[in-house]
Amino acid sequence: MDDSDGSFGTEFPAAMGKVSRRALFQHGYTDFEHLTTATPKELLRIHGVGPRAIRILGEELAARGLRFREA
């Protein structure tokens, strides 16, 4: 896989940082639809995913008419 753009095979925005995108990819989250199966709390347990990434992802999900799974 060519990762010269730092996307790590995901559609997540660069604004959330490489570490977060890579961590999500390594845990099987590659697109916004995948994120709808997880709660923010579950995603925060992934090393490298922090509150800033969750905020950005939440905003992106909302813009697509999606949301995280509720606990």
C-alpha positions in Angstrom: 0.0 0.0 0.0 1.3 3.4 -1.0 0.9 5.7 2.1 2.8 8.7 0.8 -0.2 10.9 1.5 -0.4 9.7 5.2 -4.0 8.5 4.8 -3.3 5.0 6.0 -6.0 3.7 3.8 -8.8 5.7 5.5 -11.1 8.5 4.4 -10.5 10.4 7.6 -9.4 14.0 7.5 -5.7 15.0 7.8 -6.7 17.5 10.5 -6.9 14.7 13.1 -3.3 13.7 12.6 -1.4 10.7 11.3 -1.2 8.9 14.6 -5.0 8.9 15.0 -5.6 7.8 11.4 -3.0 5.1 11.7 -4.4 3.8 15.0 -8.0 3.7 13.6 -6.8 1.9 10.5 -4.9 -0.7 12.6 -8.1 -1.4 14.5 -10.2 -1.9 11.3 -11.8 1.6 11.1 -11.3 2.8 7.5 -14.3 4.9 6.7 -17.1 6.9 8.4 -19.6 4.0 8.1 -17.3 1.8 10.2 -17.2 4.5 12.9 -21.0 4.2 13.4 -20.4 0.8 15.0 -18.4 2.3 17.9 -19.0 4.7 20.7 -16.6 7.6 21.3 -15.5 5.9 24.6 -14.6 2.7 22.8 -12.5 4.7 20.2 -10.8 6.6 23.0 -9.5 3.3 24.4 -7.4 3.0 21.2 -3.8 4.2 21.8 -3.3 7.3 19.7 -6.9 8.4 19.5 -7.7 11.3 21.7 -10.5 13.8 22.3 -9.5 16.1 19.4 -9.8 13.2 16.9 -13.2 12.2 18.4 -14.4 15.8 18.1 -13.2 16.0 14.4 -14.7 12.6 13.6 -18.0 13.5 15.3 -18.3 16.7 13.2 -17.5 14.8 10.0 -20.0 12.1 10.9 -22.7 14.8 11.5 -21.9 16.4 8.2 -22.7 13.1 6.6 -25.9 12.5 8.5 -24.2 9.8 10.6 -23.2 9.5 14.3 -21.3 7.3 16.7 -23.1 4.3 18.2 -24.8 5.2 21.5 -23.7 3.4 24.6 
